[in-house]
């Protein structure tokens, strides 16, 4: 089974691009020019994640139109995780007691399983965007325009 091909942009960022292995006529995608609104079905947690990730990706010129749907899925999953964990307030088990007040059974709450599934889904998507420390370590940022932020930066 052949390994999946990496996009040229990823190879450039990793410093492994070799002209002889470059894909001919590789698809070029458009950067997002105007900040997109979050999907209407987002809750407050997903909305916050959308705002943070889109602004950061836009700032480093890595926000592309074709990525918005999968980015929305990431934000929804991470928002679901945070909402459920917030609602549960640290109580991840359900306990059943008999008539005498003795503990009969204890099991992991179904909501906790949903939260863990959402987190696993979010982590899979996050690694594709370089949102995890290990996936980010293999990338370098595209060239950025240097900001003139102080008097010592006037030569740039």
Secondary structure, DSSP 4 states (H G I P E B T S, - for coil): -PPPPPPHHHHHHHT---GGGPPTT----PBP-SPPPPPTT--HHHHHHHHHHHHHHHHTT--BGGGHHHHHHHHHHHHHHHHHHHHHTT--EEEEE-TTS-EEEEEE-HHHHHHHHHHHHHHHHHHHHT-SHHHHHT--PPP-PPP--SGGGTT-
